Amino acid sequence: MTDHIVVLGAGYAGLGAAKRAARRLRRANARVTLVNASDRFVERIRLHQLAAGQRLPDLPLAGLLEDTGIELVVARVIGIDPEARTVRLNAPPYDLSYDVLVYALGSAADLDCVPGVREHAYTLAAVDEAVRLRAHLIDSGEVTVVGGGLTGIEAATEFACTNPGLRVSLVSAGLIGEGLSVRARRHLHRAFSRMGIAVREHTPVAKVGTDGLLLEDGDELRTETVAWAAGFRVPHLAATAGLATDRHGRMLVDRSLRSVSHPEVFGIGDAAAADRSGRPTRMACQTGLPMGLYGGEAVADLLTGRKPRHARFRYVWQNISLGRHDGVTQFTRSDDSPVDAVLTGRASAAFKESIARGTVWVMRHPGPYRPLPQ
C-alpha cells in the first residue's frame, strides 16, 4: 500500500516540507502531492518591492519541483475532513485523500481588524494585492502605511526610495520597530528623516475611510492611499475542521509539529502555533522555512517507523530592509529578545539580500534538516 502525503500550501514552509519529505521517501512506497492556489512560488519577503514598482523573479513551481516526483495540484483548499482523511478543493480533482497531511496554508492580511480596511485599504500579503497597490500608486501622490512592524517599515521605506516624488507617512499604534533595541530604532528614525517619511507612533486607527484615517483620539488623517500592514490572520480551515487551534486559529502542535488532536496531521509555518517555552513562533519565513524542512523530515520519520524528533528553533537576528541600499540587522538572543549589537547601512542591506537569495536556493536544494539561525 502506498502512503499518500498531502501538503497544503507552497510557501516557504510547505514547499520545503514537500521537497524534503519526497527526497527522504524517494525509495519508499510513498507519494507526495503539493496543493497550492497558484502555480508560482511567491517570495513574500519581497512583496513590498513589487508594490513599489520593482520586478521580481518568476519562479514557477513546476521548475522548483522538477525531478522530485511531487505532484502539483493548483487549486484552493475549501475544506478538510480529518475523520475521512480527505481535503476538498475548488478545482480538479476536487477531493484528495491522505494518510499524512501537512497544513502549511500560511497567513493573509487581516481585513476585518478595523472598520473600512477591507473596503478602502490596500494590502501587501499576496501578489495580487501588491500588484493592485502598485497600479494605484502610479497615479497617487501620497501613501500612508499603517503598521509599525517589519512589513510596514519595509514598505514605507521602499516606497520612499523607489518613488522620490511620493509623499510617504508611517502610522503605528505603538512603537515603530517594537522589539528592536534603542540603537536599531534610532537608525530607523534617522532613515525615515533622511527619506522624508512622516512618522506617527502611539496612534491607533479607529476606521479607514475613502479619504483617509479616523484615529482613536478623534483626529482625522487625510491621505490619498492607505497601505495596511497592521495585522495578519490565518485561514479558518483548521478550526472549522475540528483540529485543535489557539484563539487566533493557529493549529496547536506538539514539539514534533504534530497536531495535538490529530497525530496524522502536521502544522508548520504561520498557520501553526509551535510552542517555544510558552510562546508561539514568530510569523516569518525565518521560522517557516526551518519548520518546513523539519516537518518534511518528521513526516519521513513517521512513515519509515522512526520517532519524529523534537523541533528546535533559535533566533539570531531580524533583518529589515530600508530600501535597496540601507537596512538594520538586529541581533538577538535565542528567545528573540534584542541585544545591543546591530548592523546598519549598506552592509545590512547586502546581508538581507543574501539571505533572501539564499532562501530561494534552499527552496531549490532542501538538504537535511538542521536547526537554522533565525
C-alpha positions as YAML, in Angstrom:
chain: A
units: angstrom
residues:
- id: 1
  name: MET
  ca: [0.00, 0.00, 0.00]
- id: 2
  name: THR
  ca: [1.31, 3.45, -0.96]
- id: 3
  name: ASP
  ca: [1.35, 6.15, 1.72]
- id: 4
  name: HIS
  ca: [-0.01, 9.44, 0.44]
- id: 5
  name: ILE
  ca: [1.34, 12.70, 1.89]
- id: 6
  name: VAL
  ca: [-0.66, 15.81, 1.02]
- id: 7
  name: VAL
  ca: [0.93, 19.20, 1.67]
- id: 8
  name: LEU
  ca: [-1.37, 22.23, 1.71]
- id: 9
  name: GLY
  ca: [0.41, 25.43, 0.71]
- id: 10
  name: ALA
  ca: [3.58, 26.03, -1.28]
- id: 11
  name: GLY
  ca: [5.09, 28.90, 0.65]
- id: 12
  name: TYR
  ca: [8.44, 28.75, 2.42]
- id: 13
  name: ALA
  ca: [7.20, 26.11, 4.87]
- id: 14
  name: GLY
  ca: [5.05, 23.97, 2.58]
- id: 15
  name: LEU
  ca: [7.44, 23.79, -0.37]
- id: 16
  name: GLY
  ca: [10.35, 23.00, 1.92]
- id: 17
  name: ALA
  ca: [8.36, 20.25, 3.65]
- id: 18
  name: ALA
  ca: [7.16, 18.66, 0.41]
- id: 19
  name: LYS
  ca: [10.60, 18.58, -1.17]
- id: 20
  name: ARG
  ca: [12.31, 17.31, 1.96]
- id: 21
  name: ALA
  ca: [9.74, 14.54, 2.50]
- id: 22
  name: ALA
  ca: [9.92, 13.47, -1.15]
- id: 23
  name: ARG
  ca: [13.70, 13.37, -1.01]
- id: 24
  name: ARG
  ca: [13.72, 11.24, 2.14]
- id: 25
  name: LEU
  ca: [11.00, 8.92, 0.85]
- id: 26
  name: ARG
  ca: [12.30, 8.57, -2.71]
- id: 27
  name: ARG
  ca: [12.94, 4.85, -2.24]
- id: 28
  name: ALA
  ca: [9.92, 4.23, -0.01]
- id: 29
  name: ASN
  ca: [6.41, 3.28, -1.05]
- id: 30
  name: ALA
  ca: [5.07, 6.81, -0.74]
- id: 31
  name: ARG
  ca: [3.93, 9.71, -2.90]
- id: 32
  name: VAL
  ca: [3.72, 13.43, -2.21]
- id: 33
  name: THR
  ca: [1.07, 15.82, -3.52]
- id: 34
  name: LEU
  ca: [1.52, 19.58, -3.11]
- id: 35
  name: VAL
  ca: [-1.63, 21.74, -3.27]
- id: 36
  name: ASN
  ca: [-1.34, 25.47, -3.90]
- id: 37
  name: ALA
  ca: [-3.70, 28.18, -5.09]
- id: 38
  name: SER
  ca: [-1.10, 29.46, -7.59]
- id: 39
  name: ASP
  ca: [1.37, 27.78, -9.92]
- id: 40
  name: ARG
  ca: [4.11, 30.19, -8.79]
- id: 41
  name: PHE
  ca: [6.31, 30.32, -5.71]
- id: 42
  name: VAL
  ca: [5.91, 33.73, -4.07]
- id: 43
  name: GLU
  ca: [8.85, 35.43, -2.37]
- id: 44
  name: ARG
  ca: [6.60, 37.01, 0.20]
- id: 45
  name: ILE
  ca: [9.50, 38.85, 1.83]
- id: 46
  name: ARG
  ca: [9.82, 40.85, -1.42]
- id: 47
  name: LEU
  ca: [6.20, 41.85, -1.96]
- id: 48
  name: HIS
  ca: [6.87, 45.40, -0.75]
- id: 49
  name: GLN
  ca: [9.37, 45.67, -3.63]
- id: 50
  name: LEU
  ca: [6.72, 44.51, -6.09]
- id: 51
  name: ALA
  ca: [4.24, 47.07, -4.73]
- id: 52
  name: ALA
  ca: [6.88, 49.78, -5.10]
- id: 53
  name: GLY
  ca: [7.17, 49.03, -8.83]
- id: 54
  name: GLN
  ca: [10.14, 46.66, -8.97]
- id: 55
  name: ARG
  ca: [10.19, 43.40, -10.91]
- id: 56
  name: LEU
  ca: [10.60, 40.12, -9.06]
- id: 57
  name: PRO
  ca: [12.00, 36.84, -10.39]
- id: 58
  name: ASP
  ca: [9.43, 34.48, -11.90]
- id: 59
  name: LEU
  ca: [9.56, 31.18, -10.00]
- id: 60
  name: PRO
  ca: [7.19, 28.57, -11.47]
- id: 61
  name: LEU
  ca: [6.53, 25.74, -9.04]
- id: 62
  name: ALA
  ca: [6.87, 23.24, -11.89]
- id: 63
  name: GLY
  ca: [10.53, 24.23, -12.22]
- id: 64
  name: LEU
  ca: [11.16, 24.07, -8.48]
- id: 65
  name: LEU
  ca: [9.56, 20.60, -8.36]
- id: 66
  name: GLU
  ca: [11.37, 19.18, -11.38]
- id: 67
  name: ASP
  ca: [12.76, 15.65, -10.82]
- id: 68
  name: THR
  ca: [11.27, 15.44, -7.31]
- id: 69
  name: GLY
  ca: [8.35, 13.15, -8.12]
- id: 70
  name: ILE
  ca: [5.99, 15.57, -6.35]
- id: 71
  name: GLU
  ca: [2.57, 16.01, -7.94]
- id: 72
  name: LEU
  ca: [1.45, 19.65, -8.07]
- id: 73
  name: VAL
  ca: [-2.26, 20.42, -7.82]
- id: 74
  name: VAL
  ca: [-3.21, 24.05, -8.49]
- id: 75
  name: ALA
  ca: [-6.40, 24.61, -6.53]
- id: 76
  name: ARG
  ca: [-7.73, 26.38, -3.46]
- id: 77
  name: VAL
  ca: [-8.43, 24.35, -0.33]
- id: 78
  name: ILE
  ca: [-12.06, 24.80, 0.76]
- id: 79
  name: GLY
  ca: [-12.39, 22.14, 3.44]
- id: 80
  name: ILE
  ca: [-10.73, 19.38, 5.44]
- id: 81
  name: ASP
  ca: [-12.39, 16.25, 6.81]
- id: 82
  name: PRO
  ca: [-9.93, 14.76, 9.32]
- id: 83
  name: GLU
  ca: [-12.18, 11.80, 10.12]
- id: 84
  name: ALA
  ca: [-12.36, 10.70, 6.47]
- id: 85
  name: ARG
  ca: [-8.80, 12.00, 5.89]
- id: 86
  name: THR
  ca: [-9.80, 13.97, 2.82]
- id: 87
  name: VAL
  ca: [-9.24, 17.50, 1.56]
- id: 88
  name: ARG
  ca: [-11.82, 19.34, -0.54]
- id: 89
  name: LEU
  ca: [-10.64, 21.59, -3.37]
- id: 90
  name: ASN
  ca: [-12.30, 24.13, -5.65]
- id: 91
  name: ALA
  ca: [-10.78, 22.56, -8.79]
- id: 92
  name: PRO
  ca: [-9.93, 19.06, -10.08]
- id: 93
  name: PRO
  ca: [-9.51, 16.55, -8.57]
- id: 94
  name: TYR
  ca: [-11.89, 18.26, -6.04]
- id: 95
  name: ASP
  ca: [-11.20, 15.64, -3.36]
- id: 96
  name: LEU
  ca: [-7.85, 14.28, -2.16]
- id: 97
  name: SER
  ca: [-7.42, 11.50, 0.35]
- id: 98
  name: TYR
  ca: [-4.34, 11.43, 2.55]
- id: 99
  name: ASP
  ca: [-2.52, 9.25, 5.03]
- id: 100
  name: VAL
  ca: [-0.49, 12.18, 6.36]
- id: 101
  name: LEU
  ca: [-1.48, 15.83, 5.98]
- id: 102
  name: VAL
  ca: [0.89, 18.79, 6.23]
- id: 103
  name: TYR
  ca: [-1.02, 22.02, 6.93]
- id: 104
  name: ALA
  ca: [1.03, 24.98, 5.69]
- id: 105
  name: LEU
  ca: [-1.56, 27.48, 4.46]
- id: 106
  name: GLY
  ca: [0.27, 30.48, 5.90]
- id: 107
  name: SER
  ca: [-1.36, 33.80, 6.73]
- id: 108
  name: ALA
  ca: [-3.09, 36.70, 5.00]
- id: 109
  name: ALA
  ca: [-3.77, 40.35, 5.73]
- id: 110
  name: ASP
  ca: [-6.39, 40.88, 8.44]
- id: 111
  name: LEU
  ca: [-9.02, 42.90, 6.60]
- id: 112
  name: ASP
  ca: [-11.54, 42.98, 9.42]
- id: 113
  name: CYS
  ca: [-9.46, 44.16, 12.36]
- id: 114
  name: VAL
  ca: [-10.52, 47.79, 11.80]
- id: 115
  name: PRO
  ca: [-13.67, 49.02, 10.00]
- id: 116
  name: GLY
  ca: [-13.03, 50.14, 6.44]
- id: 117
  name: VAL
  ca: [-9.79, 48.23, 5.83]
- id: 118
  name: ARG
  ca: [-11.46, 45.73, 3.50]
- id: 119
  name: GLU
  ca: [-13.23, 48.45, 1.51]
- id: 120
  name: HIS
  ca: [-10.66, 51.24, 1.36]
- id: 121
  name: ALA
  ca: [-7.14, 49.98, 2.11]
- id: 122
  name: TYR
  ca: [-4.51, 48.21, 0.04]
- id: 123
  name: THR
  ca: [-2.52, 45.33, 1.49]
- id: 124
  name: LEU
  ca: [0.79, 43.57, 0.88]
- id: 125
  name: ALA
  ca: [0.26, 39.95, 1.87]
- id: 126
  name: ALA
  ca: [-0.24, 38.43, -1.60]
- id: 127
  name: VAL
  ca: [0.96, 39.01, -5.16]
- id: 128
  name: ASP
  ca: [-2.38, 40.24, -6.49]
- id: 129
  name: GLU
  ca: [-2.69, 42.67, -3.57]
- id: 130
  name: ALA
  ca: [0.82, 44.06, -4.16]
- id: 131
  name: VAL
  ca: [0.14, 44.42, -7.90]
- id: 132
  name: ARG
  ca: [-3.13, 46.25, -7.19]
- id: 133
  name: LEU
  ca: [-1.33, 48.68, -4.87]
- id: 134
  name: ARG
  ca: [1.45, 49.21, -7.42]
- id: 135
  name: ALA
  ca: [-1.08, 50.14, -10.11]
- id: 136
  name: HIS
  ca: [-2.83, 52.57, -7.77]
- id: 137
  name: LEU
  ca: [0.40, 54.29, -6.71]
- id: 138
  name: ILE
  ca: [1.20, 55.21, -10.31]
- id: 139
  name: ASP
  ca: [-1.45, 57.94, -10.15]
- id: 140
  name: SER
  ca: [-1.20, 58.69, -6.44]
- id: 141
  name: GLY
  ca: [0.87, 61.43, -4.87]
- id: 142
  name: GLU
  ca: [0.59, 60.19, -1.30]
- id: 143
  name: VAL
  ca: [0.54, 56.94, 0.66]
- id: 144
  name: THR
  ca: [0.12, 56.28, 4.36]
- id: 145
  name: VAL
  ca: [1.41, 52.93, 5.57]
- id: 146
  name: VAL
  ca: [-0.32, 51.67, 8.73]
- id: 147
  name: GLY
  ca: [1.70, 49.26, 10.85]
- id: 148
  name: GLY
  ca: [4.98, 49.67, 12.69]
- id: 149
  name: GLY
  ca: [6.22, 46.10, 12.26]
- id: 150
  name: LEU
  ca: [8.72, 44.83, 9.74]
- id: 151
  name: THR
  ca: [6.25, 44.81, 6.83]
- id: 152
  name: GLY
  ca: [5.19, 48.40, 7.42]
- id: 153
  name: ILE
  ca: [8.76, 49.65, 7.85]
- id: 154
  name: GLU
  ca: [9.99, 47.92, 4.71]
- id: 155
  name: ALA
  ca: [7.01, 49.07, 2.65]
- id: 156
  name: ALA
  ca: [7.26, 52.73, 3.68]
- id: 157
  name: THR
  ca: [11.00, 52.95, 3.03]
- id: 158
  name: GLU
  ca: [10.76, 51.08, -0.28]
- id: 159
  name: PHE
  ca: [8.02, 53.42, -1.48]
- id: 160
  name: ALA
  ca: [10.05, 56.48, -0.50]
- id: 161
  name: CYS
  ca: [13.26, 55.24, -2.16]
- id: 162
  name: THR
  ca: [11.65, 53.96, -5.36]
- id: 163
  name: ASN
  ca: [9.29, 56.93, -5.84]
- id: 164
  name: PRO
  ca: [11.04, 60.09, -4.60]
- id: 165
  name: GLY
  ca: [8.08, 62.31, -5.53]
- id: 166
  name: LEU
  ca: [5.66, 60.25, -3.44]
- id: 167
  name: ARG
  ca: [4.70, 61.61, -0.02]
- id: 168
  name: VAL
  ca: [5.02, 58.74, 2.45]
- id: 169
  name: SER
  ca: [3.74, 58.52, 6.03]
- id: 170
  name: LEU
  ca: [4.06, 55.68, 8.53]
- id: 171
  name: VAL
  ca: [1.50, 55.30, 11.33]
- id: 172
  name: SER
  ca: [1.79, 52.81, 14.19]
- id: 173
  name: ALA
  ca: [-0.44, 52.00, 17.16]
- id: 174
  name: GLY
  ca: [2.69, 51.54, 19.28]
- id: 175
  name: LEU
  ca: [6.42, 51.96, 18.83]
- id: 176
  name: ILE
  ca: [7.74, 51.53, 15.32]
- id: 177
  name: GLY
  ca: [10.10, 48.58, 15.39]
- id: 178
  name: GLU
  ca: [8.89, 47.44, 18.80]
- id: 179
  name: GLY
  ca: [11.14, 44.62, 19.95]
- id: 180
  name: LEU
  ca: [14.24, 46.22, 18.46]
- id: 181
  name: SER
  ca: [16.99, 47.76, 20.53]
- id: 182
  name: VAL
  ca: [17.22, 51.50, 21.14]
- id: 183
  name: ARG
  ca: [20.19, 51.66, 18.77]
- id: 184
  name: ALA
  ca: [18.26, 49.92, 15.98]
- id: 185
  name: ARG
  ca: [15.21, 52.15, 16.40]
- id: 186
  name: ARG
  ca: [17.45, 55.20, 16.36]
- id: 187
  name: HIS
  ca: [18.79, 54.13, 12.96]
- id: 188
  name: LEU
  ca: [15.24, 53.58, 11.70]
- id: 189
  name: HIS
  ca: [14.23, 57.11, 12.59]
- id: 190
  name: ARG
  ca: [17.35, 58.59, 11.01]
- id: 191
  name: ALA
  ca: [16.42, 56.73, 7.82]
- id: 192
  name: PHE
  ca: [12.82, 57.97, 7.99]
- id: 193
  name: SER
  ca: [14.04, 61.54, 8.39]
- id: 194
  name: ARG
  ca: [16.51, 61.23, 5.50]
- id: 195
  name: MET
  ca: [13.79, 59.84, 3.21]
- id: 196
  name: GLY
  ca: [11.21, 62.44, 4.26]
- id: 197
  name: ILE
  ca: [8.84, 59.86, 5.75]
- id: 198
  name: ALA
  ca: [6.38, 61.41, 8.22]
- id: 199
  name: VAL
  ca: [6.13, 59.20, 11.31]
- id: 200
  name: ARG
  ca: [3.38, 58.92, 13.91]
- id: 201
  name: GLU
  ca: [3.80, 56.45, 16.78]
- id: 202
  name: HIS
  ca: [1.26, 55.52, 19.50]
- id: 203
  name: THR
  ca: [-1.51, 56.42, 17.05]
- id: 204
  name: PRO
  ca: [-4.17, 53.68, 16.85]
- id: 205
  name: VAL
  ca: [-6.51, 53.79, 13.86]
- id: 206
  name: ALA
  ca: [-10.25, 53.52, 14.53]
- id: 207
  name: LYS
  ca: [-11.51, 53.50, 10.94]
- id: 208
  name: VAL
  ca: [-10.34, 53.67, 7.33]
- id: 209
  name: GLY
  ca: [-12.43, 55.89, 5.07]
- id: 210
  name: THR
  ca: [-12.47, 56.95, 1.44]
- id: 211
  name: ASP
  ca: [-10.22, 59.92, 2.08]
- id: 212
  name: GLY
  ca: [-8.04, 58.81, 4.97]
- id: 213
  name: LEU
  ca: [-7.94, 57.60, 8.54]
- id: 214
  name: LEU
  ca: [-10.03, 58.28, 11.61]
- id: 215
  name: LEU
  ca: [-7.78, 57.92, 14.63]
- id: 216
  name: GLU
  ca: [-8.91, 56.61, 18.01]
- id: 217
  name: ASP
  ca: [-8.29, 60.00, 19.61]
- id: 218
  name: GLY
  ca: [-10.83, 61.52, 17.21]
- id: 219
  name: ASP
  ca: [-8.34, 63.19, 14.86]
- id: 220
  name: GLU
  ca: [-8.54, 62.66, 11.12]
- id: 221
  name: LEU
  ca: [-5.54, 61.96, 8.91]
- id: 222
  name: ARG
  ca: [-6.27, 62.65, 5.26]
- id: 223
  name: THR
  ca: [-4.37, 60.66, 2.65]
- id: 224
  name: GLU
  ca: [-4.85, 59.52, -0.94]
- id: 225
  name: THR
  ca: [-3.78, 55.91, -0.35]
- id: 226
  name: VAL
  ca: [-3.75, 53.63, 2.70]
- id: 227
  name: ALA
  ca: [-1.40, 50.62, 2.68]
- id: 228
  name: TRP
  ca: [-2.44, 48.34, 5.54]
- id: 229
  name: ALA
  ca: [0.35, 46.36, 7.23]
- id: 230
  name: ALA
  ca: [-1.03, 46.23, 10.77]
- id: 231
  name: GLY
  ca: [-2.03, 42.64, 11.21]
- id: 232
  name: PHE
  ca: [-2.27, 39.16, 9.76]
- id: 233
  name: ARG
  ca: [-4.71, 36.30, 10.19]
- id: 234
  name: VAL
  ca: [-4.58, 32.60, 9.43]
- id: 235
  name: PRO
  ca: [-7.19, 30.60, 7.48]
- id: 236
  name: HIS
  ca: [-10.15, 29.29, 9.45]
- id: 237
  name: LEU
  ca: [-9.94, 25.83, 7.84]
- id: 238
  name: ALA
  ca: [-8.15, 24.07, 10.72]
- id: 239
  name: ALA
  ca: [-10.61, 25.33, 13.32]
- id: 240
  name: THR
  ca: [-13.63, 24.60, 11.12]
- id: 241
  name: ALA
  ca: [-12.38, 21.05, 10.57]
- id: 242
  name: GLY
  ca: [-12.23, 20.43, 14.31]
- id: 243
  name: LEU
  ca: [-8.45, 20.42, 14.61]
- id: 244
  name: ALA
  ca: [-7.18, 21.89, 17.87]
- id: 245
  name: THR
  ca: [-6.31, 25.58, 17.42]
- id: 246
  name: ASP
  ca: [-5.50, 28.58, 19.56]
- id: 247
  name: ARG
  ca: [-7.79, 31.62, 19.81]
- id: 248
  name: HIS
  ca: [-6.29, 33.02, 16.60]
- id: 249
  name: GLY
  ca: [-7.00, 29.84, 14.60]
- id: 250
  name: ARG
  ca: [-3.39, 28.65, 14.52]
- id: 251
  name: MET
  ca: [-3.09, 24.88, 14.74]
- id: 252
  name: LEU
  ca: [-1.85, 23.65, 18.11]
- id: 253
  name: VAL
  ca: [1.07, 21.29, 17.60]
- id: 254
  name: ASP
  ca: [3.40, 19.34, 19.87]
- id: 255
  name: ARG
  ca: [7.19, 19.55, 19.91]
- id: 256
  name: SER
  ca: [7.32, 17.41, 16.76]
- id: 257
  name: LEU
  ca: [4.91, 19.78, 14.97]
- id: 258
  name: ARG
  ca: [2.11, 17.19, 15.01]
- id: 259
  name: SER
  ca: [-1.44, 18.30, 15.75]
- id: 260
  name: VAL
  ca: [-2.24, 17.74, 19.42]
- id: 261
  name: SER
  ca: [-5.69, 16.46, 18.41]
- id: 262
  name: HIS
  ca: [-4.93, 14.59, 15.16]
- id: 263
  name: PRO
  ca: [-1.46, 12.98, 15.08]
- id: 264
  name: GLU
  ca: [-1.65, 12.21, 11.33]
- id: 265
  name: VAL
  ca: [-1.63, 15.99, 10.69]
- id: 266
  name: PHE
  ca: [1.45, 18.22, 10.90]
- id: 267
  name: GLY
  ca: [1.21, 22.00, 11.22]
- id: 268
  name: ILE
  ca: [4.02, 24.27, 10.01]
- id: 269
  name: GLY
  ca: [4.62, 27.91, 9.15]
- id: 270
  name: ASP
  ca: [2.43, 30.87, 10.07]
- id: 271
  name: ALA
  ca: [-0.69, 28.71, 10.44]
- id: 272
  name: ALA
  ca: [0.80, 26.66, 13.28]
- id: 273
  name: ALA
  ca: [1.37, 27.70, 16.90]
- id: 274
  name: ALA
  ca: [4.58, 25.83, 17.64]
- id: 275
  name: ASP
  ca: [5.14, 26.29, 21.34]
- id: 276
  name: ARG
  ca: [8.55, 27.61, 22.36]
- id: 277
  name: SER
  ca: [8.88, 27.99, 26.11]
- id: 278
  name: GLY
  ca: [5.26, 29.05, 26.41]
- id: 279
  name: ARG
  ca: [5.01, 31.29, 23.35]
- id: 280
  name: PRO
  ca: [4.36, 30.66, 19.65]
- id: 281
  name: THR
  ca: [6.96, 31.06, 16.94]
- id: 282
  name: ARG
  ca: [7.17, 34.39, 15.17]
- id: 283
  name: MET
  ca: [5.20, 34.64, 11.91]
- id: 284
  name: ALA
  ca: [8.02, 34.90, 9.38]
- id: 285
  name: CYS
  ca: [9.76, 32.95, 6.64]
- id: 286
  name: GLN
  ca: [12.69, 32.86, 9.08]
- id: 287
  name: THR
  ca: [10.72, 30.37, 11.16]
- id: 288
  name: GLY
  ca: [8.55, 28.97, 8.36]
- id: 289
  name: LEU
  ca: [11.45, 27.60, 6.32]
- id: 290
  name: PRO
  ca: [13.12, 25.71, 9.20]
- id: 291
  name: MET
  ca: [9.70, 24.43, 10.28]
- id: 292
  name: GLY
  ca: [9.09, 23.21, 6.73]
- id: 293
  name: LEU
  ca: [12.39, 21.37, 6.48]
- id: 294
  name: TYR
  ca: [11.85, 19.81, 9.87]
- id: 295
  name: GLY
  ca: [8.25, 18.94, 9.01]
- id: 296
  name: GLY
  ca: [9.41, 17.07, 5.91]
- id: 297
  name: GLU
  ca: [11.92, 15.14, 7.99]
- id: 298
  name: ALA
  ca: [9.30, 14.36, 10.64]
- id: 299
  name: VAL
  ca: [6.82, 13.03, 8.08]
- id: 300
  name: ALA
  ca: [9.50, 10.81, 6.57]
- id: 301
  name: ASP
  ca: [10.50, 9.57, 10.04]
- id: 302
  name: LEU
  ca: [6.87, 8.73, 10.85]
- id: 303
  name: LEU
  ca: [6.36, 6.75, 7.63]
- id: 304
  name: THR
  ca: [9.63, 4.84, 7.96]
- id: 305
  name: GLY
  ca: [8.99, 3.73, 11.52]
- id: 306
  name: ARG
  ca: [11.18, 6.27, 13.30]
- id: 307
  name: LYS
  ca: [10.11, 8.54, 16.11]
- id: 308
  name: PRO
  ca: [9.98, 12.15, 14.84]
- id: 309
  name: ARG
  ca: [12.50, 14.33, 16.60]
- id: 310
  name: HIS
  ca: [11.52, 17.44, 18.50]
- id: 311
  name: ALA
  ca: [11.74, 20.64, 16.52]
- id: 312
  name: ARG
  ca: [14.20, 23.20, 17.81]
- id: 313
  name: PHE
  ca: [14.10, 26.87, 16.94]
- id: 314
  name: ARG
  ca: [16.53, 29.56, 17.96]
- id: 315
  name: TYR
  ca: [16.67, 33.17, 16.94]
- id: 316
  name: VAL
  ca: [19.84, 35.02, 15.98]
- id: 317
  name: TRP
  ca: [18.72, 38.16, 14.12]
- id: 318
  name: GLN
  ca: [16.00, 40.18, 12.46]
- id: 319
  name: ASN
  ca: [16.73, 41.65, 9.03]
- id: 320
  name: ILE
  ca: [14.92, 44.81, 7.95]
- id: 321
  name: SER
  ca: [15.48, 46.41, 4.56]
- id: 322
  name: LEU
  ca: [15.21, 50.20, 4.29]
- id: 323
  name: GLY
  ca: [15.13, 50.46, 0.53]
- id: 324
  name: ARG
  ca: [17.78, 48.79, -1.59]
- id: 325
  name: HIS
  ca: [20.82, 50.47, -0.03]
- id: 326
  name: ASP
  ca: [20.13, 50.67, 3.69]
- id: 327
  name: GLY
  ca: [18.93, 48.34, 6.40]
- id: 328
  name: VAL
  ca: [19.02, 47.25, 10.02]
- id: 329
  name: THR
  ca: [20.09, 43.81, 11.18]
- id: 330
  name: GLN
  ca: [19.11, 43.39, 14.81]
- id: 331
  name: PHE
  ca: [20.99, 40.57, 16.52]
- id: 332
  name: THR
  ca: [19.01, 38.77, 19.20]
- id: 333
  name: ARG
  ca: [19.18, 36.24, 21.97]
- id: 334
  name: SER
  ca: [17.83, 32.77, 21.27]
- id: 335
  name: ASP
  ca: [14.42, 33.84, 22.67]
- id: 336
  name: ASP
  ca: [14.21, 36.68, 20.07]
- id: 337
  name: SER
  ca: [14.90, 39.48, 22.56]
- id: 338
  name: PRO
  ca: [17.29, 42.10, 21.17]
- id: 339
  name: VAL
  ca: [20.90, 42.64, 22.16]
- id: 340
  name: ASP
  ca: [22.82, 45.87, 21.62]
- id: 341
  name: ALA
  ca: [24.63, 44.60, 18.53]
- id: 342
  name: VAL
  ca: [23.20, 45.84, 15.22]
- id: 343
  name: LEU
  ca: [24.42, 46.04, 11.64]
- id: 344
  name: THR
  ca: [23.23, 49.02, 9.60]
- id: 345
  name: GLY
  ca: [23.58, 50.73, 6.24]
- id: 346
  name: ARG
  ca: [24.75, 49.10, 3.03]
- id: 347
  name: ALA
  ca: [26.26, 46.15, 4.88]
- id: 348
  name: SER
  ca: [22.89, 45.30, 6.39]
- id: 349
  name: ALA
  ca: [21.13, 45.74, 3.02]
- id: 350
  name: ALA
  ca: [23.62, 43.41, 1.34]
- id: 351
  name: PHE
  ca: [23.22, 40.89, 4.16]
- id: 352
  name: LYS
  ca: [19.42, 40.95, 3.84]
- id: 353
  name: GLU
  ca: [19.66, 40.47, 0.08]
- id: 354
  name: SER
  ca: [22.00, 37.49, 0.50]
- id: 355
  name: ILE
  ca: [19.55, 35.90, 2.95]
- id: 356
  name: ALA
  ca: [16.65, 36.42, 0.53]
- id: 357
  name: ARG
  ca: [18.57, 34.87, -2.36]
- id: 358
  name: GLY
  ca: [19.79, 32.08, -0.13]
- id: 359
  name: THR
  ca: [16.22, 31.26, 0.82]
- id: 360
  name: VAL
  ca: [15.34, 30.64, -2.83]
- id: 361
  name: TRP
  ca: [18.44, 28.45, -3.17]
- id: 362
  name: VAL
  ca: [17.23, 26.37, -0.22]
- id: 363
  name: MET
  ca: [13.84, 26.08, -1.93]
- id: 364
  name: ARG
  ca: [15.64, 24.54, -4.90]
- id: 365
  name: HIS
  ca: [18.00, 22.35, -2.86]
- id: 366
  name: PRO
  ca: [16.47, 21.47, 0.53]
- id: 367
  name: GLY
  ca: [19.17, 19.45, 2.27]
- id: 368
  name: PRO
  ca: [18.91, 17.54, 5.54]
- id: 369
  name: TYR
  ca: [17.18, 19.40, 8.33]
- id: 370
  name: ARG
  ca: [19.36, 21.29, 10.74]
- id: 371
  name: PRO
  ca: [18.20, 23.91, 13.25]
- id: 372
  name: LEU
  ca: [18.72, 27.14, 11.33]
- id: 373
  name: PRO
  ca: [19.62, 30.57, 12.72]
- id: 374
  name: GLN
  ca: [16.68, 32.93, 12.75]
...
